[in-house]
Amino acid sequence: MSSASDPPDFPPPFELKPLPLELWPSVEHIVTEVDAPLNNVFSQKQMRLLTESLYASWQPESPFIAFANVGLFYGVNLPPLVPNVMLCVDARPTENLLPKLRRSYFAWAYGKSPEVAIEIVSDREGKEDTDKMKIYNNFRVCYYYIFDPEHHLSDETLRGYRLLGSEYELMTDPASTTETIGLGLTLWNGRYEDTDGLWLRWVDPNGELIATGFESAQQQNQRAEEEARRVNEMMIENKRLVKLLNQHGIDPHDLVT
C-alpha cells in the first residue's frame, strides 16, 4: 500500500484507437460533474475567451471541439484530467449532449487525445508542471500550455510544451503556430468583456489574434463604415466632376458614348 508521501502511479504511455460503440464500457458509475464551484472569476473569463474566440472566428478545414473545465477520461477506473481548456481537431461534436456518454471527453469514444491542453495556474497546489504534465505526456496530448499569470510556479507567465517522441520539450516560443492545428498562443494586454488585463489568446500563422465574437462584429462594422465612406467620397467626387464639365459646356452623357 502506498503512503500519502509516495509519488502517484502514472499510467504508461499508450496510443489511442477508436473503440466501436458496442464495446464502449459503462460509465454509469463515473462522476462527470461536481456541484462545488472550483474556479475564480478571472479563470472563468480566460477559459471563455479561449473557447469562444475559436467558435466565433476560427475556420479550420476539419471540424473541432473546444471544451472548458470538462472531464477528460482515459479509462473507467482512472481519475479524469480536467484541463481548463482543451482543443481537439478533426473531431465532430455530437448533436445531443445530454446523455452521460456525451457529457465528458471519453477518449475511447473520440479515438484520440486532444491536440491541446491548457492549464491556468491559480495557486501552488495544482502540480501543473509536475504530476499533471506527466499524465498529459503519457496520454499523448501533443501540446501542453501552462498559463501562470501570478507566477505561482515559475517566473515564466506562459510555458508551452511540444510532444516529441515520448517526452515533452519546452517550446522556445509558445506563440509559434503548431504544425498539427496551425494555431499558437500569445500573451495579450487588452480589454475582454469588462476587464482590462493580461490575457492568453490564440494566434493564427500570421501572428494575428483569433477574434472574439465582439471583435469580429466590430471589424465587420468598421469595414461597412469604411465602404460607406468610400462610396460617399466617390459620389461627392462624381458630382464635382459633373459640375466642372457643365461649367465648360460639356454634357457628361456625351462622354459615355
FENUR-V323901 format. One record per residue. N is the residue number from 1. RES is the residue in one small letter. SS is DSSP state (H for helix, E for strand, C for the rest). PHI is phi in whole degrees, 0 to 359 (NA if undefined). OMEGA is omega in degrees with one decimal (999 if undefined). Layout:
n/res/ss/phi/omega
N/RES/SS/PHI/OMEGA
N/RES/SS/PHI/OMEGA
This chain:
n/res/ss/phi/omega
1/m/C/NA/-179.2
2/s/C/277/177.5
3/s/C/267/-178.4
4/a/C/296/-177.5
5/s/C/270/-179.9
6/d/C/288/177.1
7/p/C/294/-179.5
8/p/C/293/176.6
9/d/C/273/-179.4
10/f/C/268/171.7
11/p/C/294/-179.1
12/p/C/289/175.9
13/p/C/300/178.2
14/f/C/207/178.3
15/e/C/258/-179.5
16/l/C/263/172.2
17/k/C/223/178.8
18/p/C/301/179.5
19/l/C/253/179.0
20/p/C/305/-175.3
21/l/H/305/-177.3
22/e/H/292/179.3
23/l/H/258/178.5
24/w/C/298/177.7
25/p/C/287/176.7
26/s/C/291/179.3
27/v/C/240/-175.8
28/e/C/298/-178.1
29/h/C/274/-175.5
30/i/C/275/174.6
31/v/C/273/-177.4
32/t/C/259/179.0
33/e/C/223/172.5
34/v/C/234/-175.8
35/d/C/273/-175.7
36/a/C/287/175.8
37/p/C/293/-173.1
38/l/C/242/-173.7
39/n/C/235/177.4
40/n/C/274/-175.6
41/v/H/297/179.8
42/f/H/300/-179.1
43/s/H/299/178.3
44/q/H/299/179.1
45/k/H/295/-178.8
46/q/H/296/178.1
47/m/H/296/179.3
48/r/H/296/178.6
49/l/H/300/-176.6
50/l/H/289/-178.4
51/t/H/277/-176.1
52/e/H/296/-178.4
53/s/H/295/178.6
54/l/H/296/-178.5
55/y/H/289/-178.4
56/a/H/280/-167.2
57/s/H/226/-176.6
58/w/C/278/-178.0
59/q/C/228/178.3
60/p/C/286/-180.0
61/e/C/289/-177.8
62/s/C/251/176.1
63/p/C/294/-179.0
64/f/E/213/171.8
65/i/E/227/176.7
66/a/E/230/-178.0
67/f/E/240/175.1
68/a/E/233/176.7
69/n/C/59/177.5
70/v/C/250/-178.0
71/g/C/297/178.6
72/l/E/245/-173.3
73/f/E/255/176.6
74/y/C/247/178.4
75/g/C/188/-176.5
76/v/C/290/-179.5
77/n/C/252/178.1
78/l/C/250/176.7
79/p/C/294/-177.3
80/p/C/283/162.0
81/l/E/273/176.8
82/v/C/229/178.9
83/p/C/297/176.4
84/n/C/299/175.2
85/v/E/217/170.9
86/m/E/224/-178.4
87/l/E/231/178.4
88/c/E/232/179.9
89/v/E/262/-176.7
90/d/C/56/178.0
91/a/C/223/-175.5
92/r/C/256/177.7
93/p/C/292/179.5
94/t/C/277/-179.5
95/e/C/288/-176.9
96/n/C/255/-177.0
97/l/C/263/-174.7
98/l/C/278/178.7
99/p/C/302/-175.6
100/k/H/300/179.4
101/l/H/293/-177.7
102/r/H/248/-174.3
103/r/C/276/-179.9
104/s/C/226/177.1
105/y/E/265/175.7
106/f/E/267/-171.7
107/a/H/300/-177.8
108/w/H/288/177.2
109/a/H/281/-179.6
110/y/H/274/177.3
111/g/C/74/-178.4
112/k/C/196/172.0
113/s/C/273/171.9
114/p/C/299/176.3
115/e/C/286/-174.3
116/v/E/228/169.7
117/a/E/230/-178.8
118/i/E/234/175.2
119/e/E/244/176.6
120/i/E/256/-174.3
121/v/C/275/178.1
122/s/C/237/177.1
123/d/C/199/-178.9
124/r/C/257/-173.7
125/e/C/260/-171.2
126/g/C/280/178.8
127/k/C/57/-177.3
128/e/C/296/-178.0
129/d/C/258/176.5
130/t/C/229/-174.9
131/d/H/300/-178.0
132/k/H/297/-178.9
133/m/H/298/178.5
134/k/H/297/-179.6
135/i/H/291/176.5
136/y/H/301/177.8
137/n/H/299/-177.8
138/n/H/296/-179.8
139/f/C/270/169.1
140/r/C/64/172.1
141/v/C/286/-168.6
142/c/C/297/-175.5
143/y/E/227/-178.3
144/y/E/233/-177.5
145/y/E/239/175.9
146/i/E/242/178.7
147/f/E/257/-172.4
148/d/C/235/-172.3
149/p/C/296/-179.8
150/e/C/257/176.0
151/h/C/58/175.7
152/h/C/288/-173.1
153/l/C/255/-179.4
154/s/C/198/176.8
155/d/C/279/-179.6
156/e/C/272/178.7
157/t/C/286/-179.5
158/l/E/225/173.5
159/r/E/236/177.5
160/g/E/237/-179.1
161/y/E/234/178.6
162/r/E/246/179.6
163/l/E/281/176.6
164/l/E/240/-175.2
165/g/C/68/-178.7
166/s/C/249/-176.1
167/e/E/227/174.4
168/y/E/281/174.2
169/e/E/240/179.2
170/l/E/295/179.2
171/m/C/279/178.5
172/t/C/289/179.9
173/d/C/221/-179.7
174/p/C/300/-179.6
175/a/C/284/178.9
176/s/C/295/-175.1
177/t/C/290/-178.6
178/t/C/283/179.5
179/e/C/293/-173.6
180/t/C/284/-172.0
181/i/C/239/178.5
182/g/C/72/176.4
183/l/C/231/171.6
184/g/E/229/178.2
185/l/E/235/-179.3
186/t/E/219/175.2
187/l/E/272/-174.0
188/w/E/220/173.2
189/n/E/270/-178.5
190/g/E/182/-176.8
191/r/E/249/175.1
192/y/E/239/-173.2
193/e/C/55/-177.4
194/d/C/245/-171.7
195/t/E/228/171.4
196/d/E/272/179.4
197/g/E/175/176.7
198/l/E/263/-174.5
199/w/E/238/173.5
200/l/E/264/-176.4
201/r/E/230/171.4
202/w/E/282/172.9
203/v/E/229/178.4
204/d/C/271/-178.4
205/p/C/300/177.8
206/n/C/269/-179.5
207/g/C/82/179.4
208/e/C/277/178.8
209/l/E/295/169.5
210/i/C/283/-169.4
211/a/C/288/170.2
212/t/C/285/177.2
213/g/H/300/179.3
214/f/H/295/179.6
215/e/H/296/179.4
216/s/H/297/177.6
217/a/H/295/177.1
218/q/H/299/-179.9
219/q/H/297/178.4
220/q/H/295/178.2
221/n/H/297/179.5
222/q/H/296/178.1
223/r/H/296/179.0
224/a/H/295/178.7
225/e/H/294/178.8
226/e/H/295/178.6
227/e/H/293/178.0
228/a/H/296/178.6
229/r/H/293/179.0
230/r/H/295/179.4
231/v/H/296/-179.9
232/n/H/296/178.7
233/e/H/295/177.9
234/m/H/294/179.2
235/m/H/296/178.6
236/i/H/297/179.8
237/e/H/294/178.6
238/n/H/297/178.4
239/k/H/296/179.5
240/r/H/295/-179.1
241/l/H/292/178.0
242/v/H/298/179.3
243/k/H/297/179.8
244/l/H/296/178.7
245/l/H/296/179.2
246/n/H/298/178.8
247/q/H/296/179.3
248/h/C/261/176.4
249/g/C/72/-179.0
250/i/C/252/175.5
251/d/C/278/-178.8
252/p/H/304/-178.7
253/h/H/293/178.8
254/d/H/293/-179.3
255/l/H/286/-178.6
256/v/H/291/-178.9
257/t/C/280/999
